[in-house]
Amino acid sequence: MKVSEKIQLQINKIPEETTFGYEQLGITKSEFQAGTKVIERLLKKGFISKLSKGVFYKPGKSVFGDLKPSDTELIRNYLYEGGKRIAYITGVSLYNQLGLTTQMAFRIKIASRVKRIYINTKAIKATPVKSYAEVTEDNYKILGFLDAIKDIKIIPDTPINTIISMLSSRIKELDNITKNKLVSYSLLYPARVRALLGAILERLDYVDINVLKESLNPLTKYKLGVNKNRLETAQNWNIE
């Protein structure tokens, strides 16, 4: 099969308003040069559009003209490499999605362990941050949740004690397997994260918290501005 036919076949399978890169075209390294020429022809014909270097999409059609991918779809292609998740959205954008703040982020933060991901297009602007663990499809939500605990003092527009109540409600709904993962990954985070997570889990009567307690310096105090009437176990973890 010719390279042009192979690429056309793969693009035909991609839904409109969905981003893709060369990895999704099923071409080999030896076919890459020919593949770039095929892509150039398809761009000139308007069959596909370019989002950024190496990232394209099939524009949707409407009576108002071509439709671009949604913001979520625009970012999705940057979060994967070789079909595997390597990054996730964090910061205010994530905390807004979690319902912890009503503020919207002008610039998105993307966390990854293996790659620094910048995006600078008309629609999306993003900067990289280092994740505390290698990102996978299985753990990225847990890492994002721990990010929220880490950033609790700087999440805008919502009081700390309100955020603690919201996070506690979400943790309460988790099964024990997920709670175990939350504890395990928290060991990679700053001590204040482990202390606050420990206080929340203790309040929820979750018993497997010894590893958190043992990871902390018993003389260190964590000044988070927590109302002890809202989190009675805070004093057990030196949280003020």
C-alpha positions as CSV (number, residue, x, y, z in Angstrom):
1,M,0.0,0.0,0.0
2,K,1.3,3.5,-0.9
3,V,2.1,5.9,1.9
4,S,-0.6,8.3,0.7
5,E,-3.2,5.5,0.7
6,K,-2.1,4.4,4.2
7,I,-2.3,7.9,5.6
8,Q,-5.7,8.6,3.9
9,L,-7.1,5.4,5.3
10,Q,-6.0,6.3,8.9
11,I,-7.3,9.9,8.7
12,N,-10.6,8.6,7.4
13,K,-11.0,6.7,10.6
14,I,-10.3,9.8,12.8
15,P,-13.5,11.6,13.9
16,E,-13.9,15.3,13.1
17,E,-12.7,17.8,15.6
18,T,-10.2,15.2,16.9
19,T,-6.5,16.0,17.1
20,F,-3.8,13.6,15.8
21,G,-0.1,13.4,15.1
22,Y,2.2,11.3,12.9
23,E,2.0,8.5,15.5
24,Q,-1.6,7.9,14.7
25,L,-1.0,7.6,10.9
26,G,0.5,4.1,11.0
27,I,3.7,5.0,9.0
28,T,7.2,3.7,9.6
29,K,10.3,5.8,10.1
30,S,11.3,5.1,6.5
31,E,8.0,6.5,5.3
32,F,8.1,9.6,7.4
33,Q,9.5,11.9,4.8
34,A,7.0,10.8,2.2
35,G,4.3,11.1,4.9
36,T,5.1,14.8,5.5
37,K,4.6,15.6,1.9
38,V,1.2,13.8,1.9
39,I,0.2,15.8,5.0
40,E,1.2,19.1,3.2
41,R,-1.1,18.2,0.3
42,L,-4.0,17.4,2.6
43,L,-3.4,20.7,4.4
44,K,-3.5,22.7,1.1
45,K,-6.7,20.9,0.1
46,G,-8.3,21.8,3.5
47,F,-9.0,18.2,4.3
48,I,-7.1,18.6,7.5
49,S,-5.9,21.6,9.5
50,K,-2.7,22.3,11.5
51,L,-3.0,23.0,15.2
52,S,0.7,23.2,16.0
53,K,4.0,21.6,15.0
54,G,3.2,17.9,14.3
55,V,-0.4,18.2,15.6
56,F,-3.4,18.2,13.1
57,Y,-7.1,17.8,13.2
58,K,-10.0,17.2,10.9
59,P,-12.2,20.3,11.0
60,G,-15.9,19.7,11.6
61,K,-18.4,21.3,9.3
62,S,-21.3,23.5,10.1
63,V,-23.4,26.3,8.5
64,F,-21.1,28.7,10.3
65,G,-17.9,27.3,8.8
66,D,-15.2,24.9,10.0
67,L,-15.3,23.8,13.6
68,K,-12.1,23.4,15.7
69,P,-11.6,20.8,18.5
70,S,-12.8,21.6,22.0
71,D,-10.2,22.9,24.5
72,T,-10.1,19.4,26.1
73,E,-9.4,17.8,22.8
74,L,-6.8,20.3,21.9
75,I,-4.8,19.4,25.0
76,R,-5.5,15.6,24.9
77,N,-2.9,15.0,22.2
78,Y,-0.2,16.6,24.3
79,L,-0.9,14.3,27.3
80,Y,0.0,11.1,25.5
81,E,3.1,9.7,23.8
82,G,3.2,6.4,21.9
83,G,-0.4,5.8,23.0
84,K,0.5,6.1,26.7
85,R,-0.5,8.8,29.1
86,I,2.6,10.8,30.2
87,A,1.0,14.0,31.6
88,Y,-2.1,15.5,33.1
89,I,-3.7,18.9,33.7
90,T,-3.1,20.4,37.1
91,G,-3.3,23.8,38.8
92,V,-6.3,26.1,38.7
93,S,-7.7,24.4,35.6
94,L,-7.9,21.1,37.5
95,Y,-9.2,22.6,40.7
96,N,-11.9,24.3,38.7
97,Q,-12.9,20.9,37.2
98,L,-12.9,19.4,40.7
99,G,-15.3,22.2,41.9
100,L,-12.8,23.6,44.4
101,T,-12.7,27.1,42.8
102,T,-14.9,29.1,40.4
103,Q,-11.8,30.9,39.0
104,M,-10.7,30.0,35.4
105,A,-7.0,29.8,34.5
106,F,-5.7,31.9,31.7
107,R,-2.7,29.6,31.4
108,I,-3.0,25.8,31.9
109,K,-0.4,23.8,33.8
110,I,0.6,20.4,32.5
111,A,2.4,18.0,34.9
112,S,4.7,15.3,33.6
113,R,7.7,13.4,34.9
114,V,9.3,12.7,31.5
115,K,8.6,15.7,29.4
116,R,8.3,19.5,29.7
117,I,5.1,20.4,27.7
118,Y,4.6,23.9,26.4
119,I,1.6,24.9,24.4
120,N,1.3,28.3,22.8
121,T,-1.6,28.5,20.3
122,K,-4.3,31.1,19.8
123,A,-6.7,28.9,21.7
124,I,-4.5,27.2,24.3
125,K,-1.5,28.4,26.4
126,A,0.1,26.0,28.8
127,T,3.3,25.7,30.8
128,P,5.0,22.6,32.3
129,V,5.4,21.5,35.9
130,K,7.2,18.4,37.2
131,S,4.9,15.7,38.5
132,Y,5.9,13.9,41.7
133,A,5.6,10.5,40.0
134,E,5.6,9.0,36.6
135,V,2.2,9.6,35.1
136,T,0.0,6.7,34.0
137,E,-3.7,6.3,33.0
138,D,-4.1,4.5,36.4
139,N,-2.7,7.2,38.6
140,Y,-3.1,10.7,37.1
141,K,-6.4,11.4,38.9
142,I,-4.7,10.5,42.2
143,L,-1.8,12.7,41.5
144,G,-4.1,15.6,40.6
145,F,-6.0,15.1,43.9
146,L,-2.7,15.2,45.8
147,D,-1.8,18.4,43.9
148,A,-5.0,20.0,45.3
149,I,-4.0,19.1,48.8
150,K,-0.5,20.5,48.2
151,D,-1.9,23.7,46.8
152,I,-4.7,24.1,49.3
153,K,-3.4,27.5,50.6
154,I,-3.3,29.0,47.1
155,I,-6.4,27.7,45.5
156,P,-8.3,30.9,44.8
157,D,-11.7,32.1,45.9
158,T,-12.5,29.2,48.3
159,P,-11.6,29.2,52.1
160,I,-9.2,26.4,53.2
161,N,-11.7,24.9,55.6
162,T,-14.3,24.7,52.8
163,I,-11.8,22.9,50.5
164,I,-10.9,20.5,53.3
165,S,-14.6,19.6,53.7
166,M,-15.0,19.1,49.9
167,L,-11.8,16.9,49.7
168,S,-12.9,14.9,52.7
169,S,-16.3,14.1,51.1
170,R,-14.5,12.9,47.9
171,I,-12.0,10.8,49.8
172,K,-14.9,9.2,51.8
173,E,-16.4,8.0,48.6
174,L,-13.2,6.2,47.5
175,D,-12.8,2.4,47.9
176,N,-10.0,1.1,50.0
177,I,-7.8,0.2,47.1
178,T,-7.9,3.8,45.8
179,K,-7.3,5.1,49.4
180,N,-4.2,2.8,49.6
181,K,-2.9,4.3,46.4
182,L,-3.6,7.8,47.7
183,V,-1.5,7.1,50.8
184,S,1.3,5.4,48.7
185,Y,1.7,8.3,46.2
186,S,1.4,10.9,49.0
187,L,4.8,9.6,50.3
188,L,6.3,11.3,47.3
189,Y,4.8,14.7,48.2
190,P,5.8,17.3,50.7
191,A,5.3,16.6,54.4
192,R,2.3,19.0,54.7
193,V,0.4,16.9,52.1
194,R,1.0,13.7,54.1
195,A,0.0,15.4,57.3
196,L,-3.3,16.8,56.0
197,L,-4.1,13.6,54.2
198,G,-3.4,11.7,57.4
199,A,-5.7,14.0,59.4
200,I,-8.5,13.6,56.9
201,L,-8.2,9.8,56.8
202,E,-8.1,9.6,60.5
203,R,-11.3,11.6,60.8
204,L,-12.8,9.2,58.3
205,D,-11.7,6.2,60.5
206,Y,-9.4,4.9,57.9
207,V,-7.1,2.7,59.8
208,D,-4.0,2.2,57.6
209,I,-2.3,5.6,58.3
210,N,0.7,4.5,60.3
211,V,3.0,4.8,57.2
212,L,2.0,8.5,57.0
213,K,2.6,9.2,60.6
214,E,6.0,7.5,60.5
215,S,7.0,9.5,57.5
216,L,6.7,12.8,59.4
217,N,9.0,14.6,61.8
218,P,7.1,14.7,65.1
219,L,8.5,18.1,65.9
220,T,7.4,19.8,62.7
221,K,4.3,22.0,62.7
222,Y,2.2,22.8,59.6
223,K,0.6,26.2,59.5
224,L,-2.3,25.8,57.2
225,G,-5.0,27.9,58.9
226,V,-7.2,24.9,59.6
227,N,-10.2,25.3,61.9
228,K,-9.8,22.5,64.4
229,N,-13.6,22.4,64.9
230,R,-13.9,21.5,61.2
231,L,-11.1,18.9,61.3
232,E,-10.8,17.6,64.9
233,T,-7.9,15.3,64.1
234,A,-5.7,18.2,62.9
235,Q,-3.9,18.5,66.2
236,N,-2.9,14.9,66.0
237,W,-0.8,15.8,62.9
238,N,0.6,19.1,64.2
239,I,-1.6,21.0,61.8
240,E,-2.4,24.5,62.8
